[in-house]
Amino acid sequence: MKTYLECWMGAAAALFSQALAGEPELIEALPKPLSQGSFGYTATVAGDVEGRFAVVLDSSILEAPLFGEGMDQRPGWAEVLREVADAAAGELLAKTGKKCRVERFEETQGESAVSAAFQLKSGDRAWTILVRDEVRTPRPAAALPTEPLPEPGGKFRAGPPSAAAPAITPGMEILLDVELEVSLRFGSREMPLGEILELGPGDVVQLDRHVADPVDLIVGDKIVAQGEVVLVNGNFGLRVTEVAAPRKRLESIRCLF
């Protein structure tokens, strides 16, 4: 079932092409740090789905006359992004039957977490657009398990933290100060050797993961957590949203020794 983010992507691609000079193309991309002076807007959505939806643009986009020569570009972006937010709500109703509306639309200073990233391309120029999607279907309060439980397919979800720390396997205390290398995995893909040898600058390799899907935190060869990409002082980071059970995390450590 379509989400508000997916509806926003479709509406943005259509409206940007119609409203902006040069008919620029909106494409998904990996997140990049924005330059000084970046700006953005936040839509507060209410209804069958609710939450905040923020869009942040690189300041260099204001240097391009996308709304016409001699025009103030910033008000133009505020207007078109408000239209995109409203259009996404209408698209969500048409596709899923869920009603929602944009209750408030205001300028924002920036977002530290990123749900999706795009490039707006026009000719040989491109500008970064980052999105943070917090629009969700409200869920009734329910009791959660006290321990993280595995999901089908090897995924996991986190329950509330227990009052007592999980017991450590006897003998593991001596390893608690050992430094381990961790890595983030955005996705993967298997390719024939011939295709790999043909790769060159500018080629795009499509991964097996949607841009809005969580990324994996890996220790050794095991996934110990998942989360969303954030920007911290100009560097990439991971905001953890799901963690594996303590036993699975210990298994990751054991595979290194």
C-alpha beads as a LAMMPS data file, in Angstrom:
LAMMPS data file: protein, C-alpha beads

257 atoms
256 bonds

1 atom types
1 bond types

-500.0 500.0 xlo xhi
-500.0 500.0 ylo yhi
-500.0 500.0 zlo zhi

Masses

1 110.0

Atoms # bond

1 1 1 0.000 0.000 0.000
2 1 1 1.337 3.431 -0.931
3 1 1 2.725 5.701 1.768
4 1 1 2.595 9.483 1.999
5 1 1 6.293 9.587 1.040
6 1 1 5.680 7.588 -2.134
7 1 1 2.771 9.850 -3.045
8 1 1 4.944 12.908 -2.373
9 1 1 7.645 11.567 -4.704
10 1 1 5.168 11.183 -7.566
11 1 1 3.569 14.577 -6.967
12 1 1 6.940 16.329 -6.681
13 1 1 8.279 14.793 -9.900
14 1 1 5.176 15.919 -11.806
15 1 1 4.877 19.438 -10.342
16 1 1 8.594 20.232 -10.526
17 1 1 8.595 19.289 -14.196
18 1 1 5.565 21.518 -14.855
19 1 1 6.346 24.518 -12.636
20 1 1 10.125 24.902 -12.937
21 1 1 12.080 26.261 -15.872
22 1 1 13.935 23.648 -17.894
23 1 1 11.582 20.830 -16.800
24 1 1 14.070 19.387 -14.278
25 1 1 13.958 15.697 -13.339
26 1 1 13.648 14.460 -9.745
27 1 1 15.625 11.254 -9.114
28 1 1 16.367 9.259 -5.978
29 1 1 19.950 9.464 -4.697
30 1 1 22.106 8.793 -1.663
31 1 1 22.016 11.568 0.946
32 1 1 24.744 14.217 0.800
33 1 1 25.672 16.941 3.318
34 1 1 24.079 20.266 2.390
35 1 1 25.998 23.505 2.027
36 1 1 25.791 26.384 4.482
37 1 1 22.478 28.228 4.305
38 1 1 20.301 25.273 3.358
39 1 1 16.593 25.901 3.867
40 1 1 13.408 23.901 4.023
41 1 1 9.755 23.564 4.942
42 1 1 7.758 21.249 7.196
43 1 1 4.200 20.098 6.560
44 1 1 2.174 18.875 9.536
45 1 1 -0.256 16.228 8.306
46 1 1 -3.396 15.110 10.161
47 1 1 -6.136 12.593 9.453
48 1 1 -6.022 8.854 8.808
49 1 1 -2.249 9.347 8.674
50 1 1 -0.485 11.999 10.734
51 1 1 2.923 13.424 11.522
52 1 1 5.599 15.773 10.161
53 1 1 7.008 15.786 6.649
54 1 1 10.084 17.965 6.143
55 1 1 11.856 18.904 2.916
56 1 1 15.304 20.559 3.011
57 1 1 17.018 22.026 -0.060
58 1 1 20.615 22.959 -0.735
59 1 1 21.104 26.730 -0.749
60 1 1 22.736 26.587 -4.202
61 1 1 19.316 25.888 -5.727
62 1 1 18.401 29.545 -5.089
63 1 1 21.087 30.613 -7.581
64 1 1 19.228 28.938 -10.460
65 1 1 16.340 30.921 -12.022
66 1 1 13.981 27.966 -11.876
67 1 1 11.005 30.266 -11.264
68 1 1 12.079 32.793 -13.887
69 1 1 14.812 35.387 -14.351
70 1 1 14.777 38.228 -11.846
71 1 1 12.311 36.441 -9.554
72 1 1 12.809 35.803 -5.831
73 1 1 13.311 32.031 -5.837
74 1 1 12.636 31.340 -2.143
75 1 1 8.914 32.251 -2.111
76 1 1 8.536 30.194 -5.265
77 1 1 9.880 27.110 -3.476
78 1 1 7.563 27.697 -0.519
79 1 1 4.571 27.825 -2.846
80 1 1 5.444 24.815 -4.992
81 1 1 6.382 22.624 -2.008
82 1 1 3.058 23.484 -0.342
83 1 1 1.300 22.441 -3.556
84 1 1 3.267 19.177 -3.587
85 1 1 2.299 18.436 0.039
86 1 1 -1.399 19.000 -0.747
87 1 1 -1.154 16.955 -3.948
88 1 1 0.447 14.065 -2.034
89 1 1 -2.509 14.050 0.376
90 1 1 -4.910 13.878 -2.561
91 1 1 -2.888 11.108 -4.201
92 1 1 -2.897 9.109 -0.959
93 1 1 -6.699 9.343 -0.805
94 1 1 -7.021 8.231 -4.423
95 1 1 -4.621 5.289 -4.046
96 1 1 -5.454 4.017 -0.551
97 1 1 -8.697 5.657 0.582
98 1 1 -6.911 7.272 3.546
99 1 1 -7.940 10.875 4.146
100 1 1 -5.440 13.437 5.380
101 1 1 -4.782 17.157 5.087
102 1 1 -1.905 19.560 5.566
103 1 1 -2.817 21.403 8.770
104 1 1 0.294 23.558 8.931
105 1 1 3.104 24.433 6.539
106 1 1 6.049 26.413 7.830
107 1 1 9.696 27.120 7.174
108 1 1 12.199 24.950 9.013
109 1 1 15.903 25.372 9.711
110 1 1 16.954 21.836 8.800
111 1 1 16.617 18.186 9.766
112 1 1 19.242 15.899 11.283
113 1 1 17.594 12.643 10.155
114 1 1 17.037 11.679 6.531
115 1 1 14.312 9.330 5.271
116 1 1 14.982 9.834 1.563
117 1 1 17.304 11.857 -0.642
118 1 1 16.886 13.156 -4.191
119 1 1 18.673 15.114 -6.850
120 1 1 16.869 17.683 -8.976
121 1 1 18.671 17.576 -12.322
122 1 1 18.455 20.160 -15.076
123 1 1 20.953 19.822 -17.896
124 1 1 24.417 19.510 -16.397
125 1 1 23.373 20.928 -13.009
126 1 1 21.993 19.046 -10.007
127 1 1 20.808 20.063 -6.542
128 1 1 20.323 17.915 -3.436
129 1 1 16.922 17.634 -1.735
130 1 1 16.591 15.755 1.578
131 1 1 13.322 14.496 3.057
132 1 1 12.375 13.405 6.551
133 1 1 9.141 11.435 6.656
134 1 1 7.376 11.020 10.011
135 1 1 3.868 10.558 8.591
136 1 1 2.392 7.337 9.938
137 1 1 -0.953 5.645 10.552
138 1 1 -1.825 6.157 14.248
139 1 1 -1.762 2.930 16.226
140 1 1 -3.727 2.219 19.403
141 1 1 -1.627 1.719 22.507
142 1 1 -0.857 -1.934 23.145
143 1 1 1.344 -3.946 25.444
144 1 1 4.712 -4.717 23.887
145 1 1 6.954 -7.702 24.592
146 1 1 9.741 -7.060 27.045
147 1 1 12.323 -8.752 24.799
148 1 1 13.047 -7.995 21.119
149 1 1 11.385 -10.656 18.965
150 1 1 12.586 -11.867 15.554
151 1 1 10.517 -10.918 12.525
152 1 1 9.890 -13.246 9.573
153 1 1 12.809 -13.250 7.163
154 1 1 15.434 -12.614 9.820
155 1 1 14.401 -9.057 10.681
156 1 1 13.795 -7.918 14.215
157 1 1 11.889 -5.335 16.173
158 1 1 12.733 -3.709 19.452
159 1 1 10.599 -3.926 22.566
160 1 1 10.891 -1.542 25.537
161 1 1 14.134 -1.781 27.497
162 1 1 13.968 -4.186 30.408
163 1 1 14.692 -3.005 33.919
164 1 1 17.715 -5.263 34.316
165 1 1 20.628 -5.420 31.895
166 1 1 20.846 -8.692 29.933
167 1 1 23.157 -11.220 31.479
168 1 1 26.606 -11.482 29.914
169 1 1 27.926 -14.903 29.043
170 1 1 30.586 -15.926 31.610
171 1 1 34.042 -15.061 30.330
172 1 1 32.813 -12.299 27.974
173 1 1 33.661 -9.495 30.418
174 1 1 37.276 -9.460 29.250
175 1 1 36.099 -8.560 25.722
176 1 1 33.950 -5.555 26.623
177 1 1 36.777 -3.067 25.998
178 1 1 37.831 -4.612 22.678
179 1 1 37.310 -2.238 19.744
180 1 1 35.415 -3.722 16.788
181 1 1 34.946 -2.404 13.280
182 1 1 31.339 -1.732 12.352
183 1 1 29.954 -0.816 8.950
184 1 1 26.706 0.428 7.420
185 1 1 25.141 -1.390 4.480
186 1 1 22.817 0.599 2.243
187 1 1 22.154 -2.374 -0.004
188 1 1 23.795 -4.919 -2.272
189 1 1 23.576 -6.426 -5.716
190 1 1 25.083 -9.391 -7.542
191 1 1 26.594 -8.538 -10.933
192 1 1 28.364 -10.612 -13.586
193 1 1 32.096 -9.984 -13.760
194 1 1 31.696 -8.641 -17.293
195 1 1 29.331 -5.883 -16.121
196 1 1 31.695 -4.946 -13.296
197 1 1 34.614 -4.596 -15.709
198 1 1 32.493 -2.334 -17.937
199 1 1 31.690 0.125 -15.127
200 1 1 32.954 3.658 -15.616
201 1 1 32.582 7.147 -14.089
202 1 1 28.949 8.240 -14.060
203 1 1 27.483 4.732 -14.210
204 1 1 24.743 3.953 -11.683
205 1 1 24.498 0.617 -9.866
206 1 1 20.986 -0.020 -8.555
207 1 1 20.876 -1.711 -5.142
208 1 1 18.285 -4.152 -3.800
209 1 1 16.970 -1.687 -1.226
210 1 1 14.503 1.211 -1.489
211 1 1 15.847 4.611 -0.473
212 1 1 13.331 4.788 2.415
213 1 1 14.241 1.349 3.826
214 1 1 16.392 1.177 6.986
215 1 1 20.122 0.575 6.604
216 1 1 21.983 -2.241 8.371
217 1 1 24.607 -1.875 11.086
218 1 1 26.960 -4.825 10.666
219 1 1 29.586 -6.277 12.994
220 1 1 31.564 -9.107 11.456
221 1 1 29.080 -10.689 9.073
222 1 1 25.937 -10.232 11.183
223 1 1 23.334 -7.474 11.387
224 1 1 23.175 -6.126 14.952
225 1 1 20.894 -3.125 14.364
226 1 1 18.990 -1.146 11.750
227 1 1 18.195 2.536 11.515
228 1 1 18.000 5.688 9.430
229 1 1 20.820 7.808 8.056
230 1 1 21.430 11.128 9.808
231 1 1 23.861 13.997 9.330
232 1 1 25.982 14.937 12.360
233 1 1 28.267 17.956 11.975
234 1 1 28.594 17.288 8.253
235 1 1 29.268 13.547 8.689
236 1 1 26.990 10.572 8.109
237 1 1 25.648 8.740 11.144
238 1 1 23.015 6.134 12.038
239 1 1 20.000 6.703 14.269
240 1 1 19.220 3.209 15.596
241 1 1 15.548 2.264 15.335
242 1 1 15.755 -1.544 15.696
243 1 1 18.202 -3.772 17.524
244 1 1 18.851 -7.490 17.556
245 1 1 18.420 -9.477 20.752
246 1 1 21.521 -9.524 23.020
247 1 1 22.209 -13.153 22.103
248 1 1 22.406 -12.296 18.408
249 1 1 24.747 -9.380 19.145
250 1 1 27.051 -11.690 21.094
251 1 1 27.038 -14.128 18.179
252 1 1 28.326 -11.310 15.983
253 1 1 31.252 -10.802 18.336
254 1 1 32.038 -14.518 18.570
255 1 1 32.310 -14.790 14.789
256 1 1 35.326 -12.446 14.924
257 1 1 37.379 -14.698 17.227

Bonds

1 1 1 2
2 1 2 3
3 1 3 4
4 1 4 5
5 1 5 6
6 1 6 7
7 1 7 8
8 1 8 9
9 1 9 10
10 1 10 11
11 1 11 12
12 1 12 13
13 1 13 14
14 1 14 15
15 1 15 16
16 1 16 17
17 1 17 18
18 1 18 19
19 1 19 20
20 1 20 21
21 1 21 22
22 1 22 23
23 1 23 24
24 1 24 25
25 1 25 26
26 1 26 27
27 1 27 28
28 1 28 29
29 1 29 30
30 1 30 31
31 1 31 32
32 1 32 33
33 1 33 34
34 1 34 35
35 1 35 36
36 1 36 37
37 1 37 38
38 1 38 39
39 1 39 40
40 1 40 41
41 1 41 42
42 1 42 43
43 1 43 44
44 1 44 45
45 1 45 46
46 1 46 47
47 1 47 48
48 1 48 49
49 1 49 50
50 1 50 51
51 1 51 52
52 1 52 53
53 1 53 54
54 1 54 55
55 1 55 56
56 1 56 57
57 1 57 58
58 1 58 59
59 1 59 60
60 1 60 61
61 1 61 62
62 1 62 63
63 1 63 64
64 1 64 65
65 1 65 66
66 1 66 67
67 1 67 68
68 1 68 69
69 1 69 70
70 1 70 71
71 1 71 72
72 1 72 73
73 1 73 74
74 1 74 75
75 1 75 76
76 1 76 77
77 1 77 78
78 1 78 79
79 1 79 80
80 1 80 81
81 1 81 82
82 1 82 83
83 1 83 84
84 1 84 85
85 1 85 86
86 1 86 87
87 1 87 88
88 1 88 89
89 1 89 90
90 1 90 91
91 1 91 92
92 1 92 93
93 1 93 94
94 1 94 95
95 1 95 96
96 1 96 97
97 1 97 98
98 1 98 99
99 1 99 100
100 1 100 101
101 1 101 102
102 1 102 103
103 1 103 104
104 1 104 105
105 1 105 106
106 1 106 107
107 1 107 108
108 1 108 109
109 1 109 110
110 1 110 111
111 1 111 112
112 1 112 113
113 1 113 114
114 1 114 115
115 1 115 116
116 1 116 117
117 1 117 118
118 1 118 119
119 1 119 120
120 1 120 121
121 1 121 122
122 1 122 123
123 1 123 124
124 1 124 125
125 1 125 126
126 1 126 127
127 1 127 128
128 1 128 129
129 1 129 130
130 1 130 131
131 1 131 132
132 1 132 133
133 1 133 134
134 1 134 135
135 1 135 136
136 1 136 137
137 1 137 138
138 1 138 139
139 1 139 140
140 1 140 141
141 1 141 142
142 1 142 143
143 1 143 144
144 1 144 145
145 1 145 146
146 1 146 147
147 1 147 148
148 1 148 149
149 1 149 150
150 1 150 151
151 1 151 152
152 1 152 153
153 1 153 154
154 1 154 155
155 1 155 156
156 1 156 157
157 1 157 158
158 1 158 159
159 1 159 160
160 1 160 161
161 1 161 162
162 1 162 163
163 1 163 164
164 1 164 165
165 1 165 166
166 1 166 167
167 1 167 168
168 1 168 169
169 1 169 170
170 1 170 171
171 1 171 172
172 1 172 173
173 1 173 174
174 1 174 175
175 1 175 176
176 1 176 177
177 1 177 178
178 1 178 179
179 1 179 180
180 1 180 181
181 1 181 182
182 1 182 183
183 1 183 184
184 1 184 185
185 1 185 186
186 1 186 187
187 1 187 188
188 1 188 189
189 1 189 190
190 1 190 191
191 1 191 192
192 1 192 193
193 1 193 194
194 1 194 195
195 1 195 196
196 1 196 197
197 1 197 198
198 1 198 199
199 1 199 200
200 1 200 201
201 1 201 202
202 1 202 203
203 1 203 204
204 1 204 205
205 1 205 206
206 1 206 207
207 1 207 208
208 1 208 209
209 1 209 210
210 1 210 211
211 1 211 212
212 1 212 213
213 1 213 214
214 1 214 215
215 1 215 216
216 1 216 217
217 1 217 218
218 1 218 219
219 1 219 220
220 1 220 221
221 1 221 222
222 1 222 223
223 1 223 224
224 1 224 225
225 1 225 226
226 1 226 227
227 1 227 228
228 1 228 229
229 1 229 230
230 1 230 231
231 1 231 232
232 1 232 233
233 1 233 234
234 1 234 235
235 1 235 236
236 1 236 237
237 1 237 238
238 1 238 239
239 1 239 240
240 1 240 241
241 1 241 242
242 1 242 243
243 1 243 244
244 1 244 245
245 1 245 246
246 1 246 247
247 1 247 248
248 1 248 249
249 1 249 250
250 1 250 251
251 1 251 252
252 1 252 253
253 1 253 254
254 1 254 255
255 1 255 256
256 1 256 257
